[in-house]
């Protein structure tokens, strides 16, 4: 599952991992430590940008402590309006790398997949999308009602845009920095950014491929995604990107 093969490119220099975090004191330490260890073992130069998005627990204090013994961990605070999409966009504004992976703070994403993302980006792809629903991928403890809604939403997006991707809504994806800059401005203040990013990547003509990934439901804390609030927001972004695809006359496509 992919666009046309990429052109050969110079090796990437630095991987930035952006993690939005709100009230994640119960898991953020393990997430950062495990990710840092995995990247260090594979000798991947990296920075871990954790965006504290208005936490009211000990998240910020823990992040500052992590920074003292893991210098690659770079905590920042989003002091403006809060929201999942706003936090990620703020993280994009801070990154130093020429590649970026968006990852969840609750360790539901497998840090070993971050290594595979880096390897695929270094093959020349502009973006690498993980799918939990292709051979080799999988989910653990996915709530059944959320799974049904997820599969329906992804099916609709697949049909609407005519592309062979079945996991648009998963945030855990990898991009070259040129894609992140080329997809601005971002309109999504909330979880609908997870749809805006891959759709704009595809619609604007960047090269992309798909690899299988695994996902595990959080073991601590509470999910910040509220399904009842997201339907109209996902729909708005999908329609916006659809209009760009069919009516912008290619004005935003990568040259």
N, C-alpha and C positions, 0 to 999 in steps of 0.2 A: 504494500500500500504506500504509494509515494508519487510525487511529481517527477518530471524528467530528471535524469541523473545530474548531479552538481558538477560544476567546473572545479578543477584542482585549485587549491588555495594554499596560502602560507599557514603553517601551524598556528593555532590559537595560543595566546599568551597567558591569559588569566581567566579563571572561571569565577563568576560571581553567583552566589546562591542567595536568593531573596526569600525570606520567611516572614510573613506578617504574623504578629502575635498579639493576642488580646486575652489577658487573664489565663496565661498558659504556664503558671509557676510549677504546676505538677509534672510537666513534661519537657519544658524548653531546654533544661540542662542536658537531659539524655539525648534529645534530638541533635543539639549542636555538637556534643561530644562524639556521638557515634558518626555523624556526618564528617566531622573534621578527621577522625581516625581513618575512615574509609578513604577519603581523598588523599590523605598523607601517605597511606600505604601504597596507593597507586601513583604517588609522586605527581599529583595534579596541583599546580599552583592555584590557590583559591583564596577567596574572602567570603565570609558568611555574614550577610547583612540582615540583621533581625530588626524588623520595624515594630516597635511597641506602639500599638494603636489604641492608646487610651486605657491601658490596664489599670485596674483598681486593686490588684493583689500584689504579690512580691515579684512579678515578672521583671520589672525594670531593675530592681536590686540584684536579682540573680544574673541578669545579662551583664551588668557592670562587673560582677564577680567573675563571670566566665571570661570576660575580656582580659582580665589580669593574668590568666594562665593559658588562654588561647588567643593570642593577638589577632589571629585571622577572623575572630568573631568581632564584628563591628556593629554594636547596638546603636540604633537611632530612634528618636521619638517623633512620631507624627503628632505635632502640636496643633494642627489644623483640624478640619472636619474629619471625622472618623468614618471607617467603612473598609471592607476588605479590598475593594478596587483602589481606593485612595491610598491605602497602606502600601500596596504593591507598586503603584505609580510613584509614590514617594521613595520607595526603595530603588526603583529604576533611576531616579534622579541622583542617587548617591553612589551608584556602582562605578568601579574602576576597571572592571574586566571587559574583554571583547566578546564574551559569551555569558549567558545568564540562564539559570534554572530557577523556576518558581517552585517552591516546595512548602508543604504545610508544616506548621510548627508542632503538631501533635504526634509526629513520627508515624503517621498513617502511610506515608510514602517510604519506599525502600531506598536507603542511601546507596545501595549497590547499583540501583538504576541510574543514579546521578553519574556514576563512572561511565556507564554505557552511553548516556547522553553525550558526555564529553567526547567520547571516542567517535560517535557518529557525526557530531558537529565537525570534528577534525577531518572527516572524510570529505567535507566540503558542503554539507547541507546547510541551508539557512536556518532551518528549524527542524526539530525532532519532536514528534508528538507521541506520548505514551498512550497505549490503550490497555485497559483492564479486560477487554472483551474480545481478544483475538487469541489464537493458539499460543500458549506459553505465558499468557497473562492470567490474572485471577484476582478475586476479592475474598476477604475473610470477614465474616460477621457484618456484612452489608445489610442494614435494615430493609426488610422486604418491601415496605411501601415506598421507600426512597428508590430502591432498585427498579421498581415498575415505572415510576415517574421518570427516572434517569433514562431508561431504555426507550421510552416513548419520545422524550424530548430529543434524544440523539438521533432517533430514526427520522423525525421530522426535519431536523437540520440536514441530515444526509440527503434526503430527498429534495429539500428546498434548494440546496447548493450543488447537488449533483456530484459530490465527491465521496470517495470510498474511505471515509473516516467515521468510526462509530463511537468515539469518546471525546467529543468536543468539550464537554462540560467539566472535565477533569483539569484542575489547575496545574498539575504537575507536568510541565512541558519545558523544552529547552529552545533557546533562540540565540542566534548571533546578535551582537549589539546593533548591527546595522538594521536588523528587523525591528528591534525595540524602538529605535529612533524613527524608522520609516513608517511605523504604524501609529505614530502620534498624529493628532491629540487623542487621548483616551477619554471616552465618554462615560464609562461605567464606574460608579462610585462603590458598587457592592460586588457580589459574587458573579454578576453578569460579565465582569472582566474576563472570567475564564472562557467565555464564548467569544467575546470581542477579539481577544488576541489571536487565536487560531484562525478565525474567519477573516480578519484583516490580512493575516499572513498569506492565506490562500488567495483571497480576492486580489491582493496587490501584486501577485505574481512571484513571490519568493519560493525557492525550492524547499520541499519538505518530505519527510518520510515518517514512518510509524514503526515503533517497536513495542513488544509486549512488556507490560509492567505489572507489578503486584500492589495491592492496596489492602490495608488492615484498618478496621474501624478503631477509632481512638480508644485508649484504655484508661485515660484520665480526663477530667474536665468535661466540658459540654460543647457540642457543635454550635458554631455561630451561624450556620446556614439555616434560615427559616423559609421553608418551601412556600408557605402561604404568601410570603412577601415578594417572591422572586419571579413568579410567572410573567407578569406584565413587563418586568425589567428585562428578562431574557428575550421576550418577544420583541421589545423595542430595539434591542441591539441586533437581533437577527434580521429584522426588517431593514434597519439602517444599512447593514452590510450587504443585504440583498439588493437594495437600491443602488449602492455603490457599484456592485458587480455588474448590474445590467444597465445602469443609466448614467454613470459617470464618464463614459466614453474613454476609459483608461487613464484618466487624469492623474490617478494616484498610484498607478502601477509602477513597480520598480523598473528603472531604465537599464 
